[in-house]
Amino acid sequence: MFQHEIFKTLVNEYQTAEIVEKKSKRGKIFYVCQGYPKCDFALWDKPTGEVCPNCGGLMVEKKTGIVCSNCGK
């Protein structure tokens, strides 16, 4: 999907910063690093690839708009 500097930890631990779309057993879409399940980074909301200006977290798309996955702003 995209690569971003926010995933430096993922790169260091799992040698990947690629975020991919997966489906749960019940059919719900979620987003994980390519090394999943070894890599435990996961989001239910679609990441935009942008960084939050307040905390540096990953911005995600919610029904109410684009918000930070970390601080919610």
C-alpha positions in Angstrom: 0.0 0.0 0.0 2.6 2.6 1.0 5.8 3.1 3.0 6.4 5.8 5.6 9.0 6.9 8.1 6.5 6.2 10.9 7.2 2.5 10.4 10.9 2.7 11.4 10.1 0.3 14.3 8.4 -2.1 12.0 11.4 -2.0 9.6 13.9 -2.6 12.4 11.9 -5.4 13.9 10.3 -7.1 10.9 12.3 -5.8 7.9 9.1 -4.3 6.4 7.1 -1.1 6.4 4.6 -2.2 3.9 1.0 -2.1 5.1 -1.4 -4.6 3.5 -5.1 -5.1 3.6 -6.4 -8.4 5.0 -9.8 -9.9 5.9 -10.7 -11.4 9.2 -12.4 -14.7 9.6 -15.7 -12.9 9.7 -14.9 -10.9 6.6 -14.0 -7.5 8.1 -11.2 -5.7 6.5 -8.2 -4.7 8.6 -4.7 -3.3 7.8 -1.4 -4.9 9.0 2.3 -4.8 8.3 3.4 -7.3 5.8 5.0 -9.5 8.4 1.6 -10.2 10.1 1.0 -12.2 12.4 4.7 -12.0 13.5 4.4 -8.3 13.3 1.6 -7.3 15.7 0.9 -3.8 14.1 -2.8 -3.7 13.0 -5.5 -1.1 12.3 -9.2 -1.5 11.6 -9.4 1.8 9.9 -7.7 2.5 6.5 -4.4 4.4 6.8 -3.9 7.4 4.7 -0.1 7.4 4.7 0.0 10.8 6.4 1.4 11.6 9.8 -0.4 13.4 12.6 1.1 16.9 13.2 0.3 16.6 16.9 1.8 13.3 18.0 3.4 11.7 14.9 0.8 8.9 14.8 -0.6 7.5 11.6 -3.7 9.2 10.1 -6.6 6.9 9.3 -10.0 7.2 7.5 -13.0 6.9 9.7 -16.7 7.5 8.9 -16.4 10.9 10.6 -13.3 11.9 8.5 -9.6 11.6 8.8 -8.2 11.3 12.3 -5.0 10.2 14.1 -4.9 6.5 15.0 -3.0 7.5 18.1 -4.4 10.7 19.6 -7.7 10.9 17.8 -7.3 14.5 16.6 
